Amino acid sequence: MDLSFNLTSNDEKFYLKDGINKNIRNDGRIRNQYRELEIFPDIISSSMGSSRVKLGGNDIVVSVNGELCIPSRSSPESGLIDFVIDFSPDASDTLNFYHGDTYSDEIMKVLRNVYNSADLKSLCVIPGVKCWKLNTTILVLFAGGCLYDAISFAMKVALRRLKLPRVTVTDMDAGTWNYTISEDEVETINPHVYDVPNIITFVKIGSVFLIDPTFEEELCNLFVVVVSVSSSGNIMHVVKEGAGCLRPRTMMKLFQDASVIGRKIEDQFKQADKTYSLVK
């Protein structure tokens, strides 16, 4: 893959930073503006929930399938969610060039922390005995900066389309339980797990922050703050990557911006609900 076109010179970095400080980015956006978001639900017929999302140069496919398992001791009334992330050769080469070969591990760590804070109680079948575990496969076809956000949006759409088979539980003698999983495609449930957090990535370039950075803008950053926001605008989880201090006043301003941006993103998903009937 030819990456010779990518930003390398200090003059080009200065040009980008100067524009960003004036709230003008190379692609015409302002600092707190996302690139175009495209949503394609239900692209994998064999999945219980799936999606394809394009955000700028990112192209993400998510597939979700469920299995019954024993809930964790720490959260006996909640379900479980696990992740596998794969990269196409093109995406892998691009990410290794910009971030190194350990970036996928960093993504997995952040995703687990974010979704562990989500409300998964609707996945519980019998508290402490049985729950649904969501096995999620994330395929990154193309990477174009701001990968955390793109993955979280694809996750959101796939979970909004999630349909689990109805489970009938019969209380047997001696404290045992009998489970019957419906094979009827009509007898499904749509658990309330689509209200998972959205991830918003803030990148500090010069003295200001921006969202949805391109790879070229990421090369200019001092550090990154990854914030997960609930649909109501509450801050759920925060990760800081890179060196540099973050003052309390600046952090509170980021949280306020994240809350506002998060609610705007939710409005986009609600609009998509009307277009694609995402929640059934």
C-alpha atoms as one frame of an Amber mdcrd trajectory, in Angstrom:
protein
   0.000   0.000   0.000   1.426   3.355  -1.049   1.366   5.727   1.904   3.730
   8.282   0.422   0.861  10.772   0.050   0.399  11.019   3.812   1.318  14.065
   5.834   5.012  14.057   6.771   6.484  17.560   6.603   6.473  20.128   9.397
   5.154  22.763   6.988   2.066  20.686   6.265   1.518  20.116   9.992   1.826
  23.856  10.622  -0.735  24.522   7.872  -3.200  22.085   9.475  -2.663  23.445
  12.995  -3.077  27.051  11.865  -6.371  26.266  10.173  -7.648  24.305  13.171
  -6.833  27.168  15.540  -8.980  29.361  13.266 -11.759  26.716  13.336 -11.234
  25.816   9.680 -10.212  22.266   8.793  -8.837  20.953   5.514 -12.124  19.280
   4.568 -14.221  22.347   5.373 -15.509  21.221   8.769 -15.381  23.171  11.999
 -13.721  21.634  15.076 -16.840  20.069  16.655 -18.243  18.538  13.481 -18.316
  14.930  12.283 -17.794  13.763   8.739 -20.747  12.272   6.862 -22.220   9.243
   8.646 -23.784   6.483   6.519 -25.819   3.685   8.127 -26.644   0.283   6.603
 -28.517  -2.042   9.005 -29.172  -5.792   8.638 -26.447  -6.579   6.122 -25.731
 -10.117   7.433 -28.786 -12.373   7.299 -27.232 -15.076   9.525 -26.621 -12.649
  12.422 -29.032 -11.767  15.205 -28.019  -8.142  14.665 -25.677  -6.536  12.157
 -24.710  -3.237  10.599 -22.306  -1.463   8.308 -21.337   2.107   9.091 -19.209
   4.518   7.105 -17.748   7.584   8.809 -15.408   9.537   6.593 -12.713   7.081
   5.535 -13.854   4.436   8.037 -15.877   1.443   6.889 -16.978  -0.843   9.737
 -19.061  -4.039   9.747 -20.458  -5.424  13.023 -22.145  -8.792  13.560 -23.800
  -9.784  16.869 -24.922 -13.268  17.901 -26.135 -14.481  21.281 -25.669 -17.609
  23.369 -26.982 -18.603  26.781 -24.389 -18.765  29.544 -23.890 -18.310  33.284
 -23.724 -14.636  34.371 -20.683 -13.301  36.140 -20.613 -13.345  39.941 -19.998
  -9.603  40.058 -23.134  -8.873  37.957 -25.538 -11.787  38.455 -28.518  -9.811
  37.072 -26.806  -8.662  33.872 -25.854 -10.209  30.581 -22.404 -10.342  29.012
 -20.813  -8.935  25.889 -17.542  -9.929  24.262 -15.615  -8.648  21.255 -13.495
  -9.939  18.428 -11.990  -7.352  16.100 -10.485  -8.099  12.693  -8.848  -5.805
  10.187  -8.744  -6.094   6.436  -5.206  -6.018   4.952  -5.783  -2.434   3.844
  -6.965  -1.280   7.283  -4.204  -3.224   9.053  -1.475  -1.633   6.945  -2.912
   1.843   7.501  -3.259   1.446  11.281   0.215  -0.066  11.664   1.641   2.866
   9.714  -0.039   5.482  11.900  -0.389   3.796  15.302   1.835   0.709  15.445
   0.947  -2.966  15.682  -0.489  -2.760  19.242  -3.351  -0.416  18.363  -5.902
  -3.232  18.063  -5.163  -4.242  21.678  -5.772  -0.653  22.790  -9.111  -0.601
  20.947 -10.229  -3.856  22.576  -9.317  -2.567  26.037 -11.300   0.641  25.576
 -14.320  -1.194  24.144 -14.463  -3.634  27.048 -14.272  -0.809  29.584 -16.949
   1.220  27.796 -19.444  -1.601  27.333 -18.878  -3.002  30.808 -20.396   0.260
  32.051 -23.496  -0.259  29.887 -26.824  -1.496  31.239 -27.136  -5.145  30.152
 -29.859  -6.191  32.595 -32.301  -6.897  29.761 -30.045  -9.809  28.761 -30.694
 -11.593  32.053 -32.889 -14.722  31.848 -32.686 -15.931  35.476 -30.590 -13.833
  37.901 -27.422 -15.640  38.864 -28.338 -18.653  36.748 -28.676 -17.847  33.036
 -28.169 -14.852  30.787 -27.478 -13.979  27.182 -23.901 -13.404  26.121 -23.494
 -11.253  23.008 -20.574 -12.362  20.847 -19.680  -9.371  18.728 -17.436  -9.495
  15.678 -16.101  -6.168  14.419 -14.548  -6.039  10.954 -12.665  -2.891   9.984
 -12.673  -2.784   6.187 -11.111   0.664   5.888  -9.683   2.976   8.545  -9.672
   6.732   8.162  -9.113   8.229  11.601 -11.393   8.391  14.665 -11.848   4.614
  14.728 -13.303   4.465  18.267 -16.287   6.590  17.288 -16.948   4.719  14.042
 -16.905   1.351  15.841 -19.244   2.577  18.585 -21.722   3.890  15.995 -21.663
   0.548  14.150 -22.176  -1.241  17.479 -25.126   1.019  18.270 -26.866   0.221
  14.977 -26.244  -3.539  15.248 -27.623  -3.637  18.805 -30.685  -1.657  17.746
 -31.381  -4.438  15.240 -30.652  -7.260  17.694 -33.316  -9.971  17.832 -32.880
 -12.801  20.336 -35.024 -15.952  20.303 -37.621 -16.105  23.038 -36.623 -18.308
  25.977 -39.283 -20.172  27.962 -38.180 -21.129  31.485 -39.841 -23.903  33.480
 -39.163 -24.328  37.201 -38.368 -27.987  37.802 -38.024 -29.869  41.093 -34.868
 -29.715  43.217 -34.057 -26.191  42.134 -33.374 -27.052  38.511 -34.582 -25.150
  35.474 -35.673 -26.220  32.033 -35.020 -23.895  29.095 -36.769 -23.925  25.761
 -35.384 -21.686  23.006 -37.942 -20.850  20.338 -36.976 -21.733  16.776 -39.778
 -19.631  15.355 -38.359 -16.544  13.628 -41.431 -14.589  14.688 -40.952 -15.342
  18.405 -38.058 -12.995  19.086 -37.341 -10.207  21.538 -35.535  -6.924  21.068
 -33.677  -6.477  24.382 -33.074  -2.966  25.610 -29.344  -2.943  24.895 -29.451
  -0.397  22.091 -29.069   2.368  24.684 -25.330   1.676  24.928 -22.934   4.635
  25.130 -21.592   6.474  22.113 -17.852   7.092  22.010 -16.633  10.603  21.237
 -12.923  11.153  20.646 -11.388  14.551  21.375  -7.950  15.327  19.984  -5.865
  18.232  21.258  -4.019  20.067  18.509  -2.219  23.216  19.559  -4.375  24.915
  22.199  -7.757  23.568  21.038  -9.694  20.299  20.866 -11.548  18.799  17.906
 -13.633  15.699  17.205 -13.553  13.111  14.417  -9.909  13.657  13.402  -8.539
  12.403  10.118  -5.288  10.437  10.187  -3.397  13.569   9.160  -4.907  15.496
  12.061  -4.088  12.647  14.446  -0.431  13.019  13.496  -0.563  16.606  14.825
  -2.165  15.777  18.167  -0.658  16.280  21.605  -2.959  13.739  23.251  -6.379
  12.124  22.874  -9.357  11.966  25.259 -11.896   9.203  24.564 -15.270   9.859
  26.226 -18.271   7.509  26.260 -21.645   9.239  26.613 -25.066   7.766  27.346
 -28.084   8.659  25.224 -29.189  11.112  27.921 -25.811  12.877  27.857 -24.268
  11.380  30.995 -20.520  10.698  30.981 -19.936   6.958  31.415 -16.218   6.383
  30.842 -13.101   8.424  30.056  -9.701   7.371  28.708  -6.758   9.668  28.044
  -4.065   8.550  25.604  -0.736  10.282  25.201   1.427  12.593  27.277   0.377
  16.011  28.504  -1.682  17.463  31.336  -5.418  18.075  31.317  -6.615  20.764
  33.719  -9.850  20.185  35.677 -11.522  23.198  34.055 -10.596  21.927  30.584
 -11.843  18.446  31.434 -15.207  19.802  32.591 -15.513  21.760  29.330 -14.808
  18.557  27.374 -17.473  16.728  29.356 -19.999  19.480  28.607 -19.150  19.360
  24.893 -19.299  15.557  24.893 -22.754  15.637  26.497 -24.082  18.057  23.864
 -22.484  16.172  20.964 -23.670  12.831  22.346 -27.290  14.009  22.412 -26.972
  15.283  18.831 -25.667  11.864  17.759 -28.641  10.224  19.469 -30.936  12.513
  17.495 -29.292  11.230  14.303 -29.964   7.636  15.349 -33.583   8.484  16.167
 -33.916   9.966  12.693 -32.375   6.809  11.270 -34.952   4.817  13.257 -37.664
   6.473  11.197 -35.805   5.812   7.946 -34.672   2.234   8.560 -36.961   1.231
  11.469 -33.846   0.426  13.497 -35.740  -0.436  16.675 -38.514  -2.985  16.328
